[in-house]
Amino acid sequence: MTQPSKIYLSSPHMSGAEEKYVQETFTSNWIAPLGPNVDGFEKDLCDFTGAKYAAALISGTAAIHLALIMLDVKPGDVVLCQSLTFSASANPIAYQGATPVFVDSEPETWNMCPEYLEKSIKACLNGELEVNGNKINPQKPKAIIPVHLYGMPAKMDEITAVANKHDIPIVEDAAESLGSTYKGRQTGTFGKMSVLSFNGNKIITTSGGGALLSDDEHLIKKARFLATQARDPAPHYQHSHIGYNYRMSNILAAIGRGQMEVLDKRVEKRRENNQRYREMFMDVEGVSFLNEPRGCFSNYWLTTIQVDPAKTGGVTCESIRLALEEKNIESRPLWKPMHMQPVFANYPYCGGDVSKELFEKGLCLPSGSNLDDQDFERIEKVICKLFG
Ligand SMILES: *Cc1c(COP(=O)(O)O)cnc(C)c1O
């Protein structure tokens, strides 16, 4: 028998509307440079999120990098970052030669714990942190990077209160949470600067891309300037800043505009997927879900479960992953916390074992908005067999 087609964790889901916008770029030969679709896509993002200004960029990573550059993060500085996240949240700290300090999660949303955040700031101010046995000079962290992991909004009221108390700007990593809301407000509007991603596996995609959002026009103008090689206004090429080639192309922005037309539908479908998994596991002892706390609305970009082998009769998240893989179905462990990553192992960590335990017991299930009934039947078959 031939292997059934692969079910992906989260694959691109085009609406058809993208082609209309892409065709326009060909008709007008506006393949490059920046053009009307970039402007249009930025406006779509502002209209959707309520952010005042947006800069479309080549990636979410580039957006975080520019945010840190504009906050003047440089060697010797400290930036606080949620530990349980994708490495792209933290890598730009290293690009700037600064020191990341990783903060544990709280169990309710799996995102940055406000108490450990406060502790990490105090430890930093008091010069208690070390890298490779060397004390870091007492200092105020330059930025805080909380993440809305898998679409679940972080405790932004509490995190913002701590940040404001110490006057430290938030760079909000909303790469996974476009369409999620916290107390009625879209994620991506809580940071001094906020970051979106349109990478291939995100809730909408431009094949690759990202955006920086802010209510501060000056910051977004500066991001656009830095992202296009920092050219001074002069007919010759003159530069007084180091520039970057980080701007989104007009073609990719065309795809983004088509995707924005269906974003609400994509959120709805991902939430339906989540509901479907809850029903699938309803009678299974030892498998639990990440639930929305009051005031949180998740786009459920990925549906995640926690598996407790003490209660499942020995079934682990890894045995579920392997059983799915055998049937050509992709699932994935949670992000491995940054403080457990070899590349960041020497940097300070403030927290307990929340993110570590979530990682050890967690699994991301196939969650694409293009999953159909047949796909779910295949998944359910594997799960039924495992749990008898
Ligand atoms: C995807 C992602 C990013 C990076 O976005 P890219 O567009 O892939 O560079 C950053 N942070 C988190 C949490 C992400 O999931």
The ligand as an SDF file (V2000), in Angstrom:
LIG
                    3D

 15 15  0  0  0  0  0  0  0  0999 V2000
    8.3520   32.4350   13.9960 C   0  0  0  0  0  0  0  0  0  0  0  0
    8.7940   33.1300   15.2160 C   0  0  0  0  0  0  0  0  0  0  0  0
    9.6900   34.2060   15.1960 C   0  0  0  0  0  0  0  0  0  0  0  0
   10.4850   34.6010   14.0030 C   0  0  0  0  0  0  0  0  0  0  0  0
    9.8280   34.8750   12.8720 O   0  0  0  0  0  0  0  0  0  0  0  0
   10.5030   34.6510   11.4370 P   0  0  0  0  0  0  0  0  0  0  0  0
    9.5610   35.3910   10.5590 O   0  0  0  0  0  0  0  0  0  0  0  0
   10.5210   33.1750   11.1910 O   0  0  0  0  0  0  0  0  0  0  0  0
   11.8610   35.2540   11.4650 O   0  0  0  0  0  0  0  0  0  0  0  0
    9.9750   34.8680   16.3670 C   0  0  0  0  0  0  0  0  0  0  0  0
    9.4320   34.4860   17.5250 N   0  0  0  0  0  0  0  0  0  0  0  0
    8.5900   33.4470   17.6100 C   0  0  0  0  0  0  0  0  0  0  0  0
    8.0230   33.0920   18.9250 C   0  0  0  0  0  0  0  0  0  0  0  0
    8.2610   32.7270   16.4650 C   0  0  0  0  0  0  0  0  0  0  0  0
    7.4490   31.6660   16.5630 O   0  0  0  0  0  0  0  0  0  0  0  0
  1  2  1  0
  2  3  1  0
  2 14  2  0
  3  4  1  0
  3 10  2  0
  4  5  1  0
  5  6  1  0
  6  7  2  0
  6  8  1  0
  6  9  1  0
 10 11  1  0
 11 12  2  0
 12 13  1  0
 12 14  1  0
 14 15  1  0
M  END
$$$$
